[in-house]
Amino acid sequence: MDELSAVRDAAERALAYAATIDERRVFPDAGAVDALSALGGTVPDGESDVAETLELLAEVGGAATVVNTGPNYYGFVTGATHPAALGAAMIAAAWDQNAALPVMSPVAATLHDVTREWLVDLLGLGADTDVAYVTGATVANASCLAAARDALLAEVGWDAPAQGLFGAPLIQVVTGRQAHSTVRKSLGFVGLGSERIMTVPSDDQGRMRADLLPDLDPADGPILVCAQAGEVNTGAFDPFDEIADWTEARGGWLHVDGAFGLWALADPTRAHLTAGLTRADSLATDGHKWLNVTYDCGIALVQRPGALRRTFASIAGYLPPASGFEAMHHTPQSSQRARQIEVWAVLRALGRTGLATLVQRGCDGATAIAERLGTSDGFEIVNDVVLNQVLVIYRDPATTARLIEAVQDDGRIWCGPTSWNGATAMRISVSSWKTTFDDARRAADVITEVAASLG
Ligand SMILES: *Cc1c(COP(=O)(O)O)cnc(C)c1O
C-alpha cells in the first residue's frame, strides 16, 4: 500500500539516524538549528505528500536533535534508548494502544501486570505494590504525594478526594534541603504548598541529616516525609533506615523521589546506598532516564494498595466494571500511552543481570571520569562518586563556566552546569547504556584537552 511505503521510508530514515549516533555532534550546530525554519511557515493550504513530509522532518529535524541516545551525552540525567526500547517503540507506534482500561488493550493490560511483577521483584518491593505509568518522575512524585495526602487525611476522617483541602486537617510536610525542584513543584500543585514545608538540613553531599529531623507530634496533623534516592548533582542517597524509623514512629507516610537513583535497587553492588529504601510507602522513578526507554515514561510505585485508586478513580456510568488493573483509575490520566510496552522489552532483554550491569556501567563510567579528571591539573572532584554523577570544578567557578561552554562548542561530548553551594560546577551524568568505560575515559580526555586550550 502506498501510505505504507512512506512509512517504510520513514522507518529506514529513523534507523539510519540511529546508526550514526556514535559519530554525531552531540548538540546541533547553529546552521542546523537555523535550518529548522524550513519546518515552519504558514499553514499549508492543502495536502502535502506524506513521503515528502516525512523526509523533510527526518532530514531537517534529525540534523537539529540533541544526540542523547548516543554514548557521548553527559548532560542532565537524560538516559539513552536501548535497542529493545527503540524496537518496541516502533512496534507500539504501529499498534497505537490506549492503556486506560484492559478492555481497550489486552496486550497493554497484560504487559502492565507482567512489568509490575518484574519491577516489584527486581526492586525488592512488597508483592502487592501498585505500579502506575505516568509521564515522568515529576508526575510520578505528584501522583504518589496526592495518594499520600488522601490516605493520611482519610486516617483522620477527612475525605479529601470529595471535600478537597478547604477546612481539612493540616498535613505536616518534611523534605530534605536538597529535594529536587520537581518535588516542591509537585507539593505545590497537589495542594500541600511548596513553601509551607519543613526543610531538614543536608550534609555536604546533599543527604538529608536524619539526626536533624524536627520534633513533630502527629497530634498536630498527619506527617508526610519526602526523601531522595539519587541527589541530582552528587547522586547521594538519604539515610532511609533512620528516616523510615522516624516516620514510622509518628505514623507518617514516607515518599522517596528516585527518578534515576531508584534503579540502584537492581544492582547488588549498591546495596550500601539503598539500605532501608524499600521501606518507603511510595516511590517515584523514571523509565526514560536510566532504564533507557524513550520519552516519556515515569513510574509511581505505591506500597499501600488501593491508595492510588482512592485518589484517581473516576467512576462514570458507561465504564465497564473493574476488570484487572484499570490505569485510568490509578493515574492522573484517562487515555494514556502504553509505556509498559517498552519497559517490558528492556526488562525482558536485559534480565536481572543485564539491568544490574546497566546500573554498574553508569557507575563505572562516572568513576572513570572522576579518576581521570581527579588526577588532572586544575580539576577538583567535588562529590563522593557513589553512583553515576560527577561534580567537577576547574580552577574556579568562573573558569568552570567557561570550560563548560567550550566543551559544548567543541561538540564531541556534552555536559552542563549546575549550582553547587551557590557556585557553578560542571555536572557530568552517565546514564546511557552505550557509554562504556573507555567512552567515559575519552570524555574526560576531551574535557582536559578543551581545558588546556582555554589558556
Ligand atoms: C529528573 C528528576 C526528576 C523529574 O523527572 P522528570 O522525568 O523530568 O519529570 C525528579 N527528581 C529527580 C531526582 C530527577 O533527577
The ligand as a Gaussian input file, in Angstrom:
#p B3LYP/6-31G(d) Opt

LIG

0 1
 C       14.734000      14.238000      36.591000
 C       14.356000      14.227000      38.013000
 C       13.036000      14.499000      38.409000
 C       11.976000      14.887000      37.421000
 O       11.782000      13.880000      36.481000
 P       11.034000      14.126000      35.097000
 O       11.060000      12.793000      34.469000
 O       11.856000      15.136000      34.358000
 O        9.676000      14.625000      35.391000
 C       12.737000      14.412000      39.743000
 N       13.670000      14.094000      40.654000
 C       14.949000      13.826000      40.315000
 C       15.932000      13.461000      41.379000
 C       15.340000      13.893000      38.977000
 O       16.596000      13.611000      38.627000

